[in-house]
Amino acid sequence: MKIKVQAQHLKAGDIVGSGETVHNVFINSIHWPSNKVCIRLQNKDKTDLSDHMWGKYTMINVERADA
């Protein structure tokens, strides 16, 4: 099911609009501002991970199995 969620509410296994899969979500850290989250995405081929900084309240289109 496709839904829109805030970046801070992403879960591991969510598939974002680019086809990448959410691997981890890091919400709080001393290394970035409090209004940001670090999202670790796994590419479509499942071979590489990349980190992205998104605003906590940014709305993201995701495909989620359990919604």
PyMOL Python script that loads the backbone (N, CA, C, O; Angstrom):
from pymol import cmd

cmd.read_pdbstr("""\
ATOM      1  N   MET A   1       0.844  -1.167   0.000  1.00  0.00           N
ATOM      2  CA  MET A   1       0.000   0.000   0.000  1.00  0.00           C
ATOM      3  C   MET A   1       0.890   1.230   0.000  1.00  0.00           C
ATOM      4  O   MET A   1       1.859   1.292   0.758  1.00  0.00           O
ATOM      5  N   LYS A   2       0.575   2.220  -0.846  1.00  0.00           N
ATOM      6  CA  LYS A   2       1.345   3.452  -0.912  1.00  0.00           C
ATOM      7  C   LYS A   2       0.710   4.499  -0.003  1.00  0.00           C
ATOM      8  O   LYS A   2      -0.494   4.751  -0.051  1.00  0.00           O
ATOM      9  N   ILE A   3       1.569   5.103   0.834  1.00  0.00           N
ATOM     10  CA  ILE A   3       1.102   6.133   1.758  1.00  0.00           C
ATOM     11  C   ILE A   3       2.158   7.232   1.843  1.00  0.00           C
ATOM     12  O   ILE A   3       3.271   7.075   1.340  1.00  0.00           O
ATOM     13  N   LYS A   4       1.801   8.344   2.482  1.00  0.00           N
ATOM     14  CA  LYS A   4       2.749   9.418   2.770  1.00  0.00           C
ATOM     15  C   LYS A   4       3.004   9.429   4.264  1.00  0.00           C
ATOM     16  O   LYS A   4       2.065   9.407   5.060  1.00  0.00           O
ATOM     17  N   VAL A   5       4.275   9.463   4.649  1.00  0.00           N
ATOM     18  CA  VAL A   5       4.640   9.551   6.061  1.00  0.00           C
ATOM     19  C   VAL A   5       5.742  10.593   6.224  1.00  0.00           C
ATOM     20  O   VAL A   5       6.451  10.911   5.269  1.00  0.00           O
ATOM     21  N   GLN A   6       5.879  11.116   7.431  1.00  0.00           N
ATOM     22  CA  GLN A   6       6.982  12.019   7.721  1.00  0.00           C
ATOM     23  C   GLN A   6       8.267  11.205   7.797  1.00  0.00           C
ATOM     24  O   GLN A   6       8.247  10.030   8.163  1.00  0.00           O
ATOM     25  N   ALA A   7       9.368  11.830   7.455  1.00  0.00           N
ATOM     26  CA  ALA A   7      10.654  11.131   7.433  1.00  0.00           C
ATOM     27  C   ALA A   7      10.985  10.506   8.781  1.00  0.00           C
ATOM     28  O   ALA A   7      11.600   9.441   8.822  1.00  0.00           O
ATOM     29  N   GLN A   8      10.594  11.139   9.884  1.00  0.00           N
ATOM     30  CA  GLN A   8      10.900  10.598  11.210  1.00  0.00           C
ATOM     31  C   GLN A   8      10.105   9.327  11.517  1.00  0.00           C
ATOM     32  O   GLN A   8      10.429   8.617  12.469  1.00  0.00           O
ATOM     33  N   HIS A   9       9.073   9.031  10.729  1.00  0.00           N
ATOM     34  CA  HIS A   9       8.251   7.846  10.966  1.00  0.00           C
ATOM     35  C   HIS A   9       8.504   6.731   9.955  1.00  0.00           C
ATOM     36  O   HIS A   9       7.737   5.771   9.883  1.00  0.00           O
ATOM     37  N   LEU A  10       9.571   6.853   9.178  1.00  0.00           N
ATOM     38  CA  LEU A  10       9.920   5.774   8.261  1.00  0.00           C
ATOM     39  C   LEU A  10      10.341   4.544   9.053  1.00  0.00           C
ATOM     40  O   LEU A  10      10.887   4.652  10.151  1.00  0.00           O
ATOM     41  N   LYS A  11      10.079   3.376   8.480  1.00  0.00           N
ATOM     42  CA  LYS A  11      10.457   2.112   9.115  1.00  0.00           C
ATOM     43  C   LYS A  11      11.361   1.333   8.187  1.00  0.00           C
ATOM     44  O   LYS A  11      11.316   1.505   6.969  1.00  0.00           O
ATOM     45  N   ALA A  12      12.179   0.477   8.767  1.00  0.00           N
ATOM     46  CA  ALA A  12      13.012  -0.410   7.958  1.00  0.00           C
ATOM     47  C   ALA A  12      12.103  -1.266   7.090  1.00  0.00           C
ATOM     48  O   ALA A  12      11.111  -1.819   7.564  1.00  0.00           O
ATOM     49  N   GLY A  13      12.452  -1.368   5.820  1.00  0.00           N
ATOM     50  CA  GLY A  13      11.653  -2.147   4.886  1.00  0.00           C
ATOM     51  C   GLY A  13      10.739  -1.303   4.019  1.00  0.00           C
ATOM     52  O   GLY A  13      10.219  -1.799   3.019  1.00  0.00           O
ATOM     53  N   ASP A  14      10.527  -0.036   4.375  1.00  0.00           N
ATOM     54  CA  ASP A  14       9.733   0.858   3.529  1.00  0.00           C
ATOM     55  C   ASP A  14      10.466   1.080   2.214  1.00  0.00           C
ATOM     56  O   ASP A  14      11.693   1.176   2.186  1.00  0.00           O
ATOM     57  N   ILE A  15       9.716   1.162   1.137  1.00  0.00           N
ATOM     58  CA  ILE A  15      10.294   1.433  -0.173  1.00  0.00           C
ATOM     59  C   ILE A  15       9.913   2.855  -0.556  1.00  0.00           C
ATOM     60  O   ILE A  15       8.731   3.169  -0.695  1.00  0.00           O
ATOM     61  N   VAL A  16      10.918   3.720  -0.727  1.00  0.00           N
ATOM     62  CA  VAL A  16      10.674   5.116  -1.074  1.00  0.00           C
ATOM     63  C   VAL A  16      10.419   5.244  -2.572  1.00  0.00           C
ATOM     64  O   VAL A  16      10.564   4.274  -3.315  1.00  0.00           O
ATOM     65  N   GLY A  17      10.040   6.442  -3.014  1.00  0.00           N
ATOM     66  CA  GLY A  17       9.648   6.665  -4.402  1.00  0.00           C
ATOM     67  C   GLY A  17      10.706   6.304  -5.424  1.00  0.00           C
ATOM     68  O   GLY A  17      10.362   5.922  -6.542  1.00  0.00           O
ATOM     69  N   SER A  18      11.980   6.410  -5.080  1.00  0.00           N
ATOM     70  CA  SER A  18      13.055   6.088  -6.016  1.00  0.00           C
ATOM     71  C   SER A  18      13.286   4.586  -6.154  1.00  0.00           C
ATOM     72  O   SER A  18      14.104   4.158  -6.968  1.00  0.00           O
ATOM     73  N   GLY A  19      12.580   3.791  -5.375  1.00  0.00           N
ATOM     74  CA  GLY A  19      12.738   2.338  -5.428  1.00  0.00           C
ATOM     75  C   GLY A  19      13.735   1.801  -4.424  1.00  0.00           C
ATOM     76  O   GLY A  19      13.920   0.587  -4.328  1.00  0.00           O
ATOM     77  N   GLU A  20      14.382   2.677  -3.673  1.00  0.00           N
ATOM     78  CA  GLU A  20      15.337   2.246  -2.657  1.00  0.00           C
ATOM     79  C   GLU A  20      14.595   1.827  -1.396  1.00  0.00           C
ATOM     80  O   GLU A  20      13.488   2.299  -1.135  1.00  0.00           O
ATOM     81  N   THR A  21      15.201   0.947  -0.620  1.00  0.00           N
ATOM     82  CA  THR A  21      14.594   0.422   0.595  1.00  0.00           C
ATOM     83  C   THR A  21      15.242   1.064   1.817  1.00  0.00           C
ATOM     84  O   THR A  21      16.462   1.211   1.876  1.00  0.00           O
ATOM     85  N   VAL A  22      14.411   1.448   2.799  1.00  0.00           N
ATOM     86  CA  VAL A  22      14.926   2.022   4.043  1.00  0.00           C
ATOM     87  C   VAL A  22      15.586   0.914   4.850  1.00  0.00           C
ATOM     88  O   VAL A  22      14.974  -0.120   5.117  1.00  0.00           O
ATOM     89  N   HIS A  23      16.829   1.134   5.234  1.00  0.00           N
ATOM     90  CA  HIS A  23      17.570   0.156   6.022  1.00  0.00           C
ATOM     91  C   HIS A  23      17.535   0.535   7.504  1.00  0.00           C
ATOM     92  O   HIS A  23      17.232  -0.307   8.350  1.00  0.00           O
ATOM     93  N   ASN A  24      17.845   1.808   7.828  1.00  0.00           N
ATOM     94  CA  ASN A  24      17.830   2.320   9.197  1.00  0.00           C
ATOM     95  C   ASN A  24      17.356   3.765   9.183  1.00  0.00           C
ATOM     96  O   ASN A  24      17.460   4.458   8.172  1.00  0.00           O
ATOM     97  N   VAL A  25      16.833   4.207  10.324  1.00  0.00           N
ATOM     98  CA  VAL A  25      16.489   5.609  10.527  1.00  0.00           C
ATOM     99  C   VAL A  25      17.109   6.045  11.852  1.00  0.00           C
ATOM    100  O   VAL A  25      16.821   5.466  12.900  1.00  0.00           O
ATOM    101  N   PHE A  26      17.958   7.066  11.799  1.00  0.00           N
ATOM    102  CA  PHE A  26      18.592   7.604  12.999  1.00  0.00           C
ATOM    103  C   PHE A  26      17.968   8.961  13.265  1.00  0.00           C
ATOM    104  O   PHE A  26      18.132   9.882  12.466  1.00  0.00           O
ATOM    105  N   ILE A  27      17.251   9.101  14.379  1.00  0.00           N
ATOM    106  CA  ILE A  27      16.503  10.325  14.632  1.00  0.00           C
ATOM    107  C   ILE A  27      17.314  11.340  15.420  1.00  0.00           C
ATOM    108  O   ILE A  27      17.360  12.505  15.026  1.00  0.00           O
ATOM    109  N   ASN A  28      17.943  10.957  16.498  1.00  0.00           N
ATOM    110  CA  ASN A  28      18.650  11.904  17.357  1.00  0.00           C
ATOM    111  C   ASN A  28      20.148  11.632  17.378  1.00  0.00           C
ATOM    112  O   ASN A  28      20.591  10.490  17.504  1.00  0.00           O
ATOM    113  N   SER A  29      20.910  12.703  17.252  1.00  0.00           N
ATOM    114  CA  SER A  29      22.358  12.588  17.354  1.00  0.00           C
ATOM    115  C   SER A  29      22.941  13.966  17.634  1.00  0.00           C
ATOM    116  O   SER A  29      22.310  14.984  17.348  1.00  0.00           O
ATOM    117  N   ILE A  30      24.120  13.995  18.182  1.00  0.00           N
ATOM    118  CA  ILE A  30      24.794  15.271  18.382  1.00  0.00           C
ATOM    119  C   ILE A  30      25.491  15.721  17.101  1.00  0.00           C
ATOM    120  O   ILE A  30      26.037  16.823  17.056  1.00  0.00           O
ATOM    121  N   HIS A  31      25.482  14.889  16.063  1.00  0.00           N
ATOM    122  CA  HIS A  31      26.204  15.169  14.830  1.00  0.00           C
ATOM    123  C   HIS A  31      25.386  15.922  13.788  1.00  0.00           C
ATOM    124  O   HIS A  31      25.946  16.354  12.780  1.00  0.00           O
ATOM    125  N   TRP A  32      24.079  16.095  13.992  1.00  0.00           N
ATOM    126  CA  TRP A  32      23.261  16.864  13.059  1.00  0.00           C
ATOM    127  C   TRP A  32      22.187  17.628  13.820  1.00  0.00           C
ATOM    128  O   TRP A  32      21.896  17.304  14.971  1.00  0.00           O
ATOM    129  N   PRO A  33      21.594  18.642  13.189  1.00  0.00           N
ATOM    130  CA  PRO A  33      20.590  19.465  13.875  1.00  0.00           C
ATOM    131  C   PRO A  33      19.379  18.656  14.325  1.00  0.00           C
ATOM    132  O   PRO A  33      19.092  17.593  13.773  1.00  0.00           O
ATOM    133  N   SER A  34      18.673  19.164  15.327  1.00  0.00           N
ATOM    134  CA  SER A  34      17.543  18.432  15.901  1.00  0.00           C
ATOM    135  C   SER A  34      16.357  18.317  14.956  1.00  0.00           C
ATOM    136  O   SER A  34      15.472  17.494  15.186  1.00  0.00           O
ATOM    137  N   ASN A  35      16.316  19.119  13.901  1.00  0.00           N
ATOM    138  CA  ASN A  35      15.195  19.031  12.971  1.00  0.00           C
ATOM    139  C   ASN A  35      15.495  18.132  11.774  1.00  0.00           C
ATOM    140  O   ASN A  35      14.750  18.141  10.794  1.00  0.00           O
ATOM    141  N   LYS A  36      16.571  17.362  11.840  1.00  0.00           N
ATOM    142  CA  LYS A  36      16.968  16.463  10.753  1.00  0.00           C
ATOM    143  C   LYS A  36      16.991  15.014  11.225  1.00  0.00           C
ATOM    144  O   LYS A  36      17.152  14.739  12.414  1.00  0.00           O
ATOM    145  N   VAL A  37      16.828  14.088  10.276  1.00  0.00           N
ATOM    146  CA  VAL A  37      17.013  12.660  10.545  1.00  0.00           C
ATOM    147  C   VAL A  37      17.977  12.117   9.501  1.00  0.00           C
ATOM    148  O   VAL A  37      18.049  12.632   8.385  1.00  0.00           O
ATOM    149  N   CYS A  38      18.701  11.094   9.860  1.00  0.00           N
ATOM    150  CA  CYS A  38      19.603  10.422   8.928  1.00  0.00           C
ATOM    151  C   CYS A  38      18.940   9.116   8.501  1.00  0.00           C
ATOM    152  O   CYS A  38      18.608   8.270   9.332  1.00  0.00           O
ATOM    153  N   ILE A  39      18.756   8.970   7.208  1.00  0.00           N
ATOM    154  CA  ILE A  39      18.112   7.785   6.651  1.00  0.00           C
ATOM    155  C   ILE A  39      19.165   6.987   5.895  1.00  0.00           C
ATOM    156  O   ILE A  39      19.855   7.532   5.033  1.00  0.00           O
ATOM    157  N   ARG A  40      19.295   5.712   6.206  1.00  0.00           N
ATOM    158  CA  ARG A  40      20.205   4.835   5.467  1.00  0.00           C
ATOM    159  C   ARG A  40      19.360   4.033   4.482  1.00  0.00           C
ATOM    160  O   ARG A  40      18.476   3.270   4.870  1.00  0.00           O
ATOM    161  N   LEU A  41      19.658   4.228   3.192  1.00  0.00           N
ATOM    162  CA  LEU A  41      18.899   3.566   2.135  1.00  0.00           C
ATOM    163  C   LEU A  41      19.741   2.511   1.447  1.00  0.00           C
ATOM    164  O   LEU A  41      20.946   2.677   1.259  1.00  0.00           O
ATOM    165  N   GLN A  42      19.083   1.422   1.074  1.00  0.00           N
ATOM    166  CA  GLN A  42      19.734   0.344   0.336  1.00  0.00           C
ATOM    167  C   GLN A  42      19.254   0.438  -1.108  1.00  0.00           C
ATOM    168  O   GLN A  42      18.053   0.557  -1.350  1.00  0.00           O
ATOM    169  N   ASN A  43      20.174   0.386  -2.074  1.00  0.00           N
ATOM    170  CA  ASN A  43      19.784   0.565  -3.464  1.00  0.00           C
ATOM    171  C   ASN A  43      18.941  -0.592  -3.979  1.00  0.00           C
ATOM    172  O   ASN A  43      18.763  -1.599  -3.293  1.00  0.00           O
ATOM    173  N   LYS A  44      18.427  -0.439  -5.186  1.00  0.00           N
ATOM    174  CA  LYS A  44      17.518  -1.436  -5.764  1.00  0.00           C
ATOM    175  C   LYS A  44      18.166  -2.809  -5.908  1.00  0.00           C
ATOM    176  O   LYS A  44      17.498  -3.837  -5.796  1.00  0.00           O
ATOM    177  N   ASP A  45      19.481  -2.815  -6.158  1.00  0.00           N
ATOM    178  CA  ASP A  45      20.204  -4.077  -6.357  1.00  0.00           C
ATOM    179  C   ASP A  45      20.574  -4.766  -5.057  1.00  0.00           C
ATOM    180  O   ASP A  45      21.103  -5.877  -5.070  1.00  0.00           O
ATOM    181  N   LYS A  46      20.296  -4.105  -3.916  1.00  0.00           N
ATOM    182  CA  LYS A  46      20.621  -4.626  -2.585  1.00  0.00           C
ATOM    183  C   LYS A  46      22.119  -4.805  -2.391  1.00  0.00           C
ATOM    184  O   LYS A  46      22.547  -5.676  -1.633  1.00  0.00           O
ATOM    185  N   THR A  47      22.935  -3.973  -3.083  1.00  0.00           N
ATOM    186  CA  THR A  47      24.382  -4.126  -2.997  1.00  0.00           C
ATOM    187  C   THR A  47      25.078  -2.995  -2.261  1.00  0.00           C
ATOM    188  O   THR A  47      26.234  -3.144  -1.867  1.00  0.00           O
ATOM    189  N   ASP A  48      24.397  -1.853  -2.064  1.00  0.00           N
ATOM    190  CA  ASP A  48      25.079  -0.698  -1.495  1.00  0.00           C
ATOM    191  C   ASP A  48      24.149   0.071  -0.570  1.00  0.00           C
ATOM    192  O   ASP A  48      22.941   0.133  -0.802  1.00  0.00           O
ATOM    193  N   LEU A  49      24.718   0.660   0.483  1.00  0.00           N
ATOM    194  CA  LEU A  49      23.972   1.499   1.407  1.00  0.00           C
ATOM    195  C   LEU A  49      24.450   2.936   1.276  1.00  0.00           C
ATOM    196  O   LEU A  49      25.638   3.182   1.069  1.00  0.00           O
ATOM    197  N   SER A  50      23.528   3.886   1.396  1.00  0.00           N
ATOM    198  CA  SER A  50      23.905   5.299   1.373  1.00  0.00           C
ATOM    199  C   SER A  50      23.110   6.044   2.433  1.00  0.00           C
ATOM    200  O   SER A  50      21.954   5.717   2.703  1.00  0.00           O
ATOM    201  N   ASP A  51      23.744   7.056   3.034  1.00  0.00           N
ATOM    202  CA  ASP A  51      23.112   7.856   4.076  1.00  0.00           C
ATOM    203  C   ASP A  51      22.606   9.164   3.492  1.00  0.00           C
ATOM    204  O   ASP A  51      23.266   9.777   2.653  1.00  0.00           O
ATOM    205  N   HIS A  52      21.423   9.588   3.942  1.00  0.00           N
ATOM    206  CA  HIS A  52      20.802  10.826   3.487  1.00  0.00           C
ATOM    207  C   HIS A  52      20.262  11.577   4.687  1.00  0.00           C
ATOM    208  O   HIS A  52      19.751  10.971   5.629  1.00  0.00           O
ATOM    209  N   MET A  53      20.375  12.913   4.653  1.00  0.00           N
ATOM    210  CA  MET A  53      19.814  13.768   5.698  1.00  0.00           C
ATOM    211  C   MET A  53      18.531  14.383   5.171  1.00  0.00           C
ATOM    212  O   MET A  53      18.544  15.055   4.140  1.00  0.00           O
ATOM    213  N   TRP A  54      17.429  14.161   5.861  1.00  0.00           N
ATOM    214  CA  TRP A  54      16.139  14.722   5.486  1.00  0.00           C
ATOM    215  C   TRP A  54      15.562  15.438   6.688  1.00  0.00           C
ATOM    216  O   TRP A  54      15.878  15.096   7.827  1.00  0.00           O
ATOM    217  N   GLY A  55      14.727  16.421   6.448  1.00  0.00           N
ATOM    218  CA  GLY A  55      14.016  17.096   7.517  1.00  0.00           C
ATOM    219  C   GLY A  55      13.062  16.128   8.194  1.00  0.00           C
ATOM    220  O   GLY A  55      12.466  15.284   7.526  1.00  0.00           O
ATOM    221  N   LYS A  56      12.905  16.234   9.519  1.00  0.00           N
ATOM    222  CA  LYS A  56      12.036  15.319  10.265  1.00  0.00           C
ATOM    223  C   LYS A  56      10.605  15.303   9.739  1.00  0.00           C
ATOM    224  O   LYS A  56       9.953  14.259   9.706  1.00  0.00           O
ATOM    225  N   TYR A  57      10.129  16.478   9.328  1.00  0.00           N
ATOM    226  CA  TYR A  57       8.723  16.614   8.962  1.00  0.00           C
ATOM    227  C   TYR A  57       8.482  16.543   7.458  1.00  0.00           C
ATOM    228  O   TYR A  57       7.366  16.792   7.001  1.00  0.00           O
ATOM    229  N   THR A  58       9.511  16.208   6.684  1.00  0.00           N
ATOM    230  CA  THR A  58       9.370  16.071   5.241  1.00  0.00           C
ATOM    231  C   THR A  58       8.453  14.886   4.937  1.00  0.00           C
ATOM    232  O   THR A  58       8.649  13.789   5.462  1.00  0.00           O
ATOM    233  N   MET A  59       7.461  15.114   4.092  1.00  0.00           N
ATOM    234  CA  MET A  59       6.528  14.045   3.725  1.00  0.00           C
ATOM    235  C   MET A  59       7.149  13.202   2.612  1.00  0.00           C
ATOM    236  O   MET A  59       7.588  13.731   1.591  1.00  0.00           O
ATOM    237  N   ILE A  60       7.180  11.899   2.821  1.00  0.00           N
ATOM    238  CA  ILE A  60       7.798  10.958   1.896  1.00  0.00           C
ATOM    239  C   ILE A  60       6.738   9.964   1.422  1.00  0.00           C
ATOM    240  O   ILE A  60       5.995   9.408   2.230  1.00  0.00           O
ATOM    241  N   ASN A  61       6.673   9.743   0.106  1.00  0.00           N
ATOM    242  CA  ASN A  61       5.803   8.691  -0.436  1.00  0.00           C
ATOM    243  C   ASN A  61       6.518   7.364  -0.264  1.00  0.00           C
ATOM    244  O   ASN A  61       7.647   7.196  -0.725  1.00  0.00           O
ATOM    245  N   VAL A  62       5.862   6.423   0.401  1.00  0.00           N
ATOM    246  CA  VAL A  62       6.469   5.105   0.601  1.00  0.00           C
ATOM    247  C   VAL A  62       5.467   4.007   0.273  1.00  0.00           C
ATOM    248  O   VAL A  62       4.253   4.209   0.286  1.00  0.00           O
ATOM    249  N   GLU A  63       6.019   2.856  -0.016  1.00  0.00           N
ATOM    250  CA  GLU A  63       5.205   1.654  -0.183  1.00  0.00           C
ATOM    251  C   GLU A  63       5.491   0.788   1.040  1.00  0.00           C
ATOM    252  O   GLU A  63       6.629   0.389   1.286  1.00  0.00           O
ATOM    253  N   ARG A  64       4.447   0.509   1.793  1.00  0.00           N
ATOM    254  CA  ARG A  64       4.592  -0.212   3.046  1.00  0.00           C
ATOM    255  C   ARG A  64       3.643  -1.406   3.036  1.00  0.00           C
ATOM    256  O   ARG A  64       2.470  -1.266   2.691  1.00  0.00           O
ATOM    257  N   ALA A  65       4.144  -2.568   3.411  1.00  0.00           N
ATOM    258  CA  ALA A  65       3.332  -3.779   3.378  1.00  0.00           C
ATOM    259  C   ALA A  65       2.279  -3.816   4.485  1.00  0.00           C
ATOM    260  O   ALA A  65       1.174  -4.310   4.259  1.00  0.00           O
ATOM    261  N   ASP A  66       2.598  -3.302   5.679  1.00  0.00           N
ATOM    262  CA  ASP A  66       1.701  -3.457   6.825  1.00  0.00           C
ATOM    263  C   ASP A  66       0.810  -2.249   7.092  1.00  0.00           C
ATOM    264  O   ASP A  66       0.234  -2.143   8.175  1.00  0.00           O
ATOM    265  N   ALA A  67       0.683  -1.349   6.142  1.00  0.00           N
ATOM    266  CA  ALA A  67      -0.166  -0.161   6.355  1.00  0.00           C
ATOM    267  C   ALA A  67      -1.557  -0.552   6.075  1.00  0.00           C
ATOM    268  O   ALA A  67      -2.464   0.273   6.184  1.00  0.00           O
TER     269      ALA A  67
END
""", "prot")
cmd.dss("prot")
cmd.show_as("cartoon", "prot")
cmd.util.cbc("prot")
cmd.orient("prot")
